[in-house]
């Protein structure tokens, strides 16, 4: 059995102001996406300023969508009791699925503004995301969030304020799968031109499978519990559509052309000519 590391959730304290590790993990994620996006900006004929705008709009989508998604899926009762709780993002409580919807909305707006094909842009963005996901899971772990179920595995550890029983460090499992493995696979596969929609579909499918699997050892939210059969969790319910859409998108991509990095907006420009 391992001991839970004693890490103060507050990274820097300046009088009444406190900077939490959880918030810093978001900075790491957005910074990594900005840097990686600049490395491949020429694929979509985007400038470095365009990449900065894309990351800014995506960040707004992540924060707004992630928080609203968490309130809707996991914390509606707490919100009804204290509406101001909605704004306490530094305490944790962000939904990946809500954040994903927020990013997709920002992506659609950005694609229309820059006359890019939507899936050309999502294929570009997908490999930039996993580092942020992994960093967020480290933030969850430092915040004592996402405790696992009781386990006797040698790397299990007792969680603070949850008794002496050792538990799965499920946040670290998600860090490895959603952060490290997903990034390596998507970044490597996207190094060469692929059929439109393939990378986006792989992102949805792989994240969905990884998250669904970890849910078997992750403790369900106490105020929600199991939704059915004493094993179905809210995370499984929200992740299942991602797996199905990912599979459908991969199948659809087989009929699409290989993306031409020298003509990233070709699909949208063709459609515009047809409507003239």
VOPAGU-2260 file (C-alpha; in pm, 1 decimal, decimal comma):
REM VOPAGU-2260
SITE   aa  ch    i         X         Y         Z
SITE  UNK   A    0       0,0       0,0       0,0
SITE  UNK   A    1     127,1     345,7     -93,4
SITE  UNK   A    2      76,6     662,1     105,5
SITE  UNK   A    3    -114,4     949,0     -46,9
SITE  UNK   A    4     134,8    1231,6    -112,2
SITE  UNK   A    5      91,0    1532,0     113,1
SITE  UNK   A    6      57,2    1812,2    -143,3
SITE  UNK   A    7    -116,5    2134,8     -50,5
SITE  UNK   A    8    -389,8    2203,2    -310,2
SITE  UNK   A    9    -285,8    2570,1    -289,1
SITE  UNK   A   10      30,8    2621,2    -491,8
SITE  UNK   A   11      90,3    2988,0    -407,8
SITE  UNK   A   12     -69,7    3194,6    -134,9
SITE  UNK   A   13     -43,5    3573,4    -143,3
SITE  UNK   A   14    -236,1    3709,9     149,3
SITE  UNK   A   15    -606,6    3661,7      79,6
SITE  UNK   A   16    -531,3    3541,9    -273,1
SITE  UNK   A   17    -454,0    3177,8    -345,1
SITE  UNK   A   18    -344,9    3007,8    -666,2
SITE  UNK   A   19    -448,3    2643,1    -671,9
SITE  UNK   A   20    -263,2    2363,4    -845,2
SITE  UNK   A   21    -590,7    2273,2   -1015,3
SITE  UNK   A   22    -599,6    2611,9   -1187,2
SITE  UNK   A   23    -233,2    2590,0   -1283,3
SITE  UNK   A   24    -301,2    2258,7   -1456,5
SITE  UNK   A   25    -537,5    2441,9   -1690,6
SITE  UNK   A   26    -259,5    2686,4   -1770,7
SITE  UNK   A   27     -31,0    2392,0   -1849,6
SITE  UNK   A   28    -293,2    2236,1   -2075,5
SITE  UNK   A   29    -370,6    2552,3   -2270,5
SITE  UNK   A   30      -2,0    2641,4   -2293,4
SITE  UNK   A   31      84,3    2299,1   -2433,6
SITE  UNK   A   32    -200,1    2318,5   -2686,7
SITE  UNK   A   33     -84,5    2665,4   -2795,9
SITE  UNK   A   34     274,6    2549,2   -2842,3
SITE  UNK   A   35     181,6    2228,9   -3026,9
SITE  UNK   A   36     -67,1    2415,1   -3242,8
SITE  UNK   A   37     198,4    2662,2   -3352,1
SITE  UNK   A   38     420,5    2371,3   -3459,8
SITE  UNK   A   39     156,5    2258,0   -3709,4
SITE  UNK   A   40     -13,4    2589,4   -3788,2
SITE  UNK   A   41     100,9    2578,1   -4150,7
SITE  UNK   A   42    -117,0    2273,0   -4211,8
SITE  UNK   A   43    -427,4    2491,4   -4201,9
SITE  UNK   A   44    -257,8    2802,9   -4336,4
SITE  UNK   A   45    -304,3    2967,1   -3998,3
SITE  UNK   A   46     -77,3    3228,4   -3846,2
SITE  UNK   A   47      55,4    3209,0   -3493,7
SITE  UNK   A   48    -193,6    3480,3   -3400,5
SITE  UNK   A   49    -472,8    3261,3   -3537,5
SITE  UNK   A   50    -355,4    2976,7   -3314,3
SITE  UNK   A   51    -359,8    3210,1   -3014,1
SITE  UNK   A   52    -717,8    3307,9   -3098,4
SITE  UNK   A   53    -817,4    2943,6   -3142,3
SITE  UNK   A   54    -673,8    2846,5   -2804,2
SITE  UNK   A   55    -840,3    3145,9   -2637,2
SITE  UNK   A   56   -1183,7    3061,4   -2776,3
SITE  UNK   A   57   -1133,9    2694,9   -2689,3
SITE  UNK   A   58   -1031,6    2790,9   -2335,3
SITE  UNK   A   59   -1352,4    2988,3   -2294,4
SITE  UNK   A   60   -1545,6    2687,5   -2426,7
SITE  UNK   A   61   -1369,2    2451,6   -2184,6
SITE  UNK   A   62   -1428,2    2666,5   -1876,2
SITE  UNK   A   63   -1785,1    2772,2   -1953,0
SITE  UNK   A   64   -1896,0    2439,5   -2099,1
SITE  UNK   A   65   -1708,1    2234,6   -1841,6
SITE  UNK   A   66   -1857,0    2416,9   -1547,3
SITE  UNK   A   67   -2210,3    2427,0   -1685,9
SITE  UNK   A   68   -2182,2    2061,0   -1778,1
SITE  UNK   A   69   -2073,2    1969,0   -1425,7
SITE  UNK   A   70   -2362,6    2162,9   -1275,0
SITE  UNK   A   71   -2610,3    2001,3   -1513,7
SITE  UNK   A   72   -2480,2    1643,4   -1494,6
SITE  UNK   A   73   -2342,5    1619,9   -1141,6
SITE  UNK   A   74   -2436,2    1915,3    -922,0
SITE  UNK   A   75   -2779,2    2052,4   -1001,6
SITE  UNK   A   76   -2896,9    2013,5    -641,1
SITE  UNK   A   77   -2592,3    2194,2    -503,7
SITE  UNK   A   78   -2643,0    2473,4    -755,7
SITE  UNK   A   79   -3008,0    2511,3    -656,5
SITE  UNK   A   80   -2905,4    2537,4    -290,9
SITE  UNK   A   81   -2627,1    2790,1    -361,1
SITE  UNK   A   82   -2623,7    2946,0    -712,8
SITE  UNK   A   83   -2292,7    3122,4    -640,6
SITE  UNK   A   84   -2128,4    2779,6    -625,9
SITE  UNK   A   85   -2136,2    2787,5   -1006,8
SITE  UNK   A   86   -1847,1    3034,8   -1008,1
SITE  UNK   A   87   -1618,0    2850,5    -762,5
SITE  UNK   A   88   -1417,9    2681,1   -1038,1
SITE  UNK   A   89   -1100,8    2676,3    -826,2
SITE  UNK   A   90   -1262,9    2420,3    -596,5
SITE  UNK   A   91   -1280,2    2170,8    -881,0
SITE  UNK   A   92   -1593,9    2040,7   -1041,0
SITE  UNK   A   93   -1552,2    2048,6   -1417,3
SITE  UNK   A   94   -1717,2    1810,2   -1661,2
SITE  UNK   A   95   -1511,7    1687,4   -1954,5
SITE  UNK   A   96   -1825,6    1622,7   -2156,2
SITE  UNK   A   97   -1952,4    1977,2   -2099,5
SITE  UNK   A   98   -1608,5    2114,5   -2185,0
SITE  UNK   A   99   -1606,4    1908,3   -2505,0
SITE  UNK   A  100   -1936,9    2060,7   -2613,9
SITE  UNK   A  101   -1799,3    2406,1   -2536,1
SITE  UNK   A  102   -1488,7    2343,4   -2746,3
SITE  UNK   A  103   -1696,4    2209,7   -3034,8
SITE  UNK   A  104   -1906,6    2525,6   -3029,6
SITE  UNK   A  105   -1591,0    2741,2   -3034,6
SITE  UNK   A  106   -1443,5    2524,9   -3310,6
SITE  UNK   A  107   -1753,1    2562,0   -3528,3
SITE  UNK   A  108   -1744,2    2939,5   -3488,6
SITE  UNK   A  109   -1369,8    2954,8   -3564,2
SITE  UNK   A  110   -1403,6    2727,7   -3869,4
SITE  UNK   A  111   -1674,9    2948,3   -4018,0
SITE  UNK   A  112   -1478,2    3264,5   -3946,1
SITE  UNK   A  113   -1166,0    3131,1   -4119,1
SITE  UNK   A  114   -1350,7    2938,3   -4391,6
SITE  UNK   A  115   -1213,7    2601,6   -4281,2
SITE  UNK   A  116   -1377,6    2261,7   -4303,3
SITE  UNK   A  117   -1514,0    2171,0   -3959,0
SITE  UNK   A  118   -1357,3    1824,4   -3947,4
SITE  UNK   A  119   -1030,1    1955,2   -4088,2
SITE  UNK   A  120   -1017,4    2177,5   -3780,1
SITE  UNK   A  121   -1127,8    1912,8   -3529,2
SITE  UNK   A  122    -865,4    1674,1   -3671,7
SITE  UNK   A  123    -608,9    1949,2   -3612,3
SITE  UNK   A  124    -727,8    2017,9   -3255,8
SITE  UNK   A  125    -772,0    1659,4   -3131,0
SITE  UNK   A  126    -397,9    1582,5   -3080,7
SITE  UNK   A  127    -355,5    1909,2   -2888,3
SITE  UNK   A  128    -607,9    1814,7   -2619,7
SITE  UNK   A  129    -468,0    1510,1   -2429,2
SITE  UNK   A  130    -188,2    1696,1   -2249,4
SITE  UNK   A  131    -449,0    1925,0   -2098,0
SITE  UNK   A  132    -661,4    1625,5   -2001,0
SITE  UNK   A  133    -364,2    1463,1   -1830,0
SITE  UNK   A  134    -272,1    1783,3   -1648,7
SITE  UNK   A  135    -631,5    1817,2   -1531,0
SITE  UNK   A  136    -622,8    1468,6   -1383,3
SITE  UNK   A  137    -307,7    1557,2   -1190,9
SITE  UNK   A  138    -499,1    1856,3   -1058,9
SITE  UNK   A  139    -783,1    1624,6    -955,9
SITE  UNK   A  140    -537,4    1402,6    -771,0
SITE  UNK   A  141    -379,5    1693,6    -583,1
SITE  UNK   A  142    -730,2    1817,0    -496,3
SITE  UNK   A  143    -812,8    1472,6    -346,7
SITE  UNK   A  144   -1079,5    1424,8    -615,7
SITE  UNK   A  145   -1191,5    1119,1    -813,4
SITE  UNK   A  146   -1120,9     860,2    -542,3
SITE  UNK   A  147   -1120,0     499,7    -654,0
SITE  UNK   A  148   -1292,6     201,5    -504,2
SITE  UNK   A  149   -1132,7      -1,7    -227,7
SITE  UNK   A  150    -852,3    -223,7    -356,4
SITE  UNK   A  151    -572,3    -446,2    -225,5
SITE  UNK   A  152    -339,6    -378,5    -517,8
SITE  UNK   A  153      14,9    -279,4    -413,5
SITE  UNK   A  154     -21,6      73,4    -556,9
SITE  UNK   A  155    -356,3     141,0    -386,9
SITE  UNK   A  156    -355,0     420,5    -130,5
SITE  UNK   A  157    -585,4     563,6     136,2
SITE  UNK   A  158    -745,5     890,3      28,1
SITE  UNK   A  159    -754,0    1185,4     269,2
SITE  UNK   A  160   -1076,8    1206,7     470,7
SITE  UNK   A  161   -1198,2     869,9     339,2
SITE  UNK   A  162   -1076,8     632,0     605,4
SITE  UNK   A  163    -779,0     393,8     616,0
SITE  UNK   A  164    -887,5     163,8     331,2
SITE  UNK   A  165    -653,3     170,0      30,1
SITE  UNK   A  166    -818,9     275,5    -294,2
SITE  UNK   A  167    -745,5     284,2    -664,2
SITE  UNK   A  168    -574,8     613,1    -761,8
SITE  UNK   A  169    -824,2     646,0   -1047,9
SITE  UNK   A  170    -718,2    1001,8   -1133,5
SITE  UNK   A  171    -367,7     871,1   -1205,2
SITE  UNK   A  172    -508,6     594,4   -1424,5
SITE  UNK   A  173    -687,6     860,8   -1625,7
SITE  UNK   A  174    -371,6    1072,0   -1638,9
SITE  UNK   A  175    -184,4     783,1   -1800,7
SITE  UNK   A  176    -460,6     680,3   -2041,7
SITE  UNK   A  177    -626,0    1011,8   -2132,5
SITE  UNK   A  178    -308,7    1216,2   -2108,1
SITE  UNK   A  179      -3,5    1012,7   -2202,9
SITE  UNK   A  180    -134,6     723,4   -2414,3
SITE  UNK   A  181    -395,8     929,1   -2600,3
SITE  UNK   A  182    -146,4    1204,1   -2680,2
SITE  UNK   A  183     122,6     965,8   -2808,9
SITE  UNK   A  184    -122,1     779,6   -3032,3
SITE  UNK   A  185    -296,5    1085,0   -3179,4
SITE  UNK   A  186      19,2    1291,9   -3226,4
SITE  UNK   A  187     194,1    1001,5   -3399,2
SITE  UNK   A  188    -101,4     909,2   -3621,7
SITE  UNK   A  189    -163,1    1271,5   -3721,9
SITE  UNK   A  190     199,4    1324,4   -3824,8
SITE  UNK   A  191      98,8    1222,7   -4179,4
SITE  UNK   A  192    -211,5    1331,7   -4373,4
SITE  UNK   A  193    -511,8    1113,8   -4287,5
SITE  UNK   A  194    -864,8    1083,8   -4417,0
SITE  UNK   A  195   -1089,2    1364,6   -4298,8
SITE  UNK   A  196   -1255,3    1283,8   -3966,0
SITE  UNK   A  197   -1031,4     989,5   -3874,1
SITE  UNK   A  198    -831,7    1164,7   -3599,7
SITE  UNK   A  199   -1146,5    1320,1   -3454,4
SITE  UNK   A  200   -1318,3     981,9   -3449,7
SITE  UNK   A  201   -1018,7     814,8   -3286,4
SITE  UNK   A  202   -1012,0    1082,2   -3017,7
SITE  UNK   A  203   -1377,6    1023,6   -2929,4
SITE  UNK   A  204   -1347,4     645,6   -2942,8
SITE  UNK   A  205   -1023,7     611,1   -2745,9
SITE  UNK   A  206   -1117,4     864,2   -2479,7
SITE  UNK   A  207   -1455,4     698,0   -2445,2
SITE  UNK   A  208   -1306,6     350,1   -2405,0
SITE  UNK   A  209   -1041,5     471,4   -2158,6
SITE  UNK   A  210   -1291,8     663,6   -1947,3
SITE  UNK   A  211   -1552,9     386,7   -1955,5
SITE  UNK   A  212   -1290,0     135,6   -1838,0
SITE  UNK   A  213   -1165,0     348,8   -1548,5
SITE  UNK   A  214   -1523,0     399,6   -1431,5
SITE  UNK   A  215   -1521,5      37,4   -1315,3
SITE  UNK   A  216   -1264,4     123,5   -1045,5
SITE  UNK   A  217   -1357,7     488,4    -987,3
SITE  UNK   A  218   -1594,7     561,3    -700,6
SITE  UNK   A  219   -1920,1     710,1    -832,8
SITE  UNK   A  220   -2019,7    1052,6    -705,5
SITE  UNK   A  221   -2166,1    1007,5    -359,1
SITE  UNK   A  222   -2476,0    1217,7    -426,1
SITE  UNK   A  223   -2549,7    1028,0    -749,2
SITE  UNK   A  224   -2426,5     673,5    -691,9
SITE  UNK   A  225   -2488,1     399,9    -946,2
SITE  UNK   A  226   -2754,2     468,9   -1206,0
SITE  UNK   A  227   -2839,4     104,0   -1280,1
SITE  UNK   A  228   -2740,0    -256,5   -1205,3
SITE  UNK   A  229   -2506,1    -145,4    -921,8
SITE  UNK   A  230   -2229,1     -69,0   -1172,4
SITE  UNK   A  231   -2349,7     184,5   -1430,7
SITE  UNK   A  232   -2221,0     534,4   -1347,0
SITE  UNK   A  233   -2292,4     880,4   -1481,9
SITE  UNK   A  234   -1948,7     878,9   -1646,1
SITE  UNK   A  235   -2037,7     561,7   -1835,9
SITE  UNK   A  236   -2370,8     708,3   -1944,3
SITE  UNK   A  237   -2210,6    1026,7   -2077,9
SITE  UNK   A  238   -1919,5     843,6   -2239,7
SITE  UNK   A  239   -2120,1     584,5   -2433,1
SITE  UNK   A  240   -2239,1     837,0   -2697,7
SITE  UNK   A  241   -1876,0     940,3   -2750,0
SITE  UNK   A  242   -1781,1     580,5   -2830,3
SITE  UNK   A  243   -2070,3     541,4   -3073,8
SITE  UNK   A  244   -2008,0     874,5   -3246,6
SITE  UNK   A  245   -1635,4     798,2   -3264,2
SITE  UNK   A  246   -1701,9     463,6   -3432,1
SITE  UNK   A  247   -1946,0     624,3   -3675,7
SITE  UNK   A  248   -1700,2     901,5   -3757,8
SITE  UNK   A  249   -1418,4     653,9   -3824,3
SITE  UNK   A  250   -1648,3     458,1   -4056,0
SITE  UNK   A  251   -1752,8     779,0   -4233,7
SITE  UNK   A  252   -1389,5     886,0   -4271,7
SITE  UNK   A  253   -1314,7     580,8   -4486,0
SITE  UNK   A  254   -1516,5     743,0   -4763,1
SITE  UNK   A  255   -1348,5    1080,7   -4728,3
SITE  UNK   A  256   -1037,6    1209,1   -4908,8
SITE  UNK   A  257    -700,4    1226,9   -4740,6
SITE  UNK   A  258    -659,4    1577,6   -4601,8
SITE  UNK   A  259    -444,3    1797,7   -4821,8
SITE  UNK   A  260    -251,6    2023,2   -4586,6
SITE  UNK   A  261    -185,1    2265,6   -4869,0
SITE  UNK   A  262    -561,3    2319,6   -4922,9
SITE  UNK   A  263    -718,9    2304,4   -4575,7
SITE  UNK   A  264   -1032,4    2496,6   -4668,8
SITE  UNK   A  265   -1102,7    2302,9   -4987,6
SITE  UNK   A  266   -1425,1    2143,9   -4863,8
SITE  UNK   A  267   -1580,9    2470,9   -4754,2
SITE  UNK   A  268   -1473,6    2658,9   -5066,0
SITE  UNK   A  269   -1621,4    2389,4   -5291,8
SITE  UNK   A  270   -1949,4    2408,9   -5105,9
SITE  UNK   A  271   -1952,2    2787,7   -5139,1
SITE  UNK   A  272   -1900,7    2763,0   -5517,6
SITE  UNK   A  273   -2192,6    2522,4   -5549,3
SITE  UNK   A  274   -2425,3    2767,2   -5375,1
SITE  UNK   A  275   -2326,2    3064,9   -5592,5
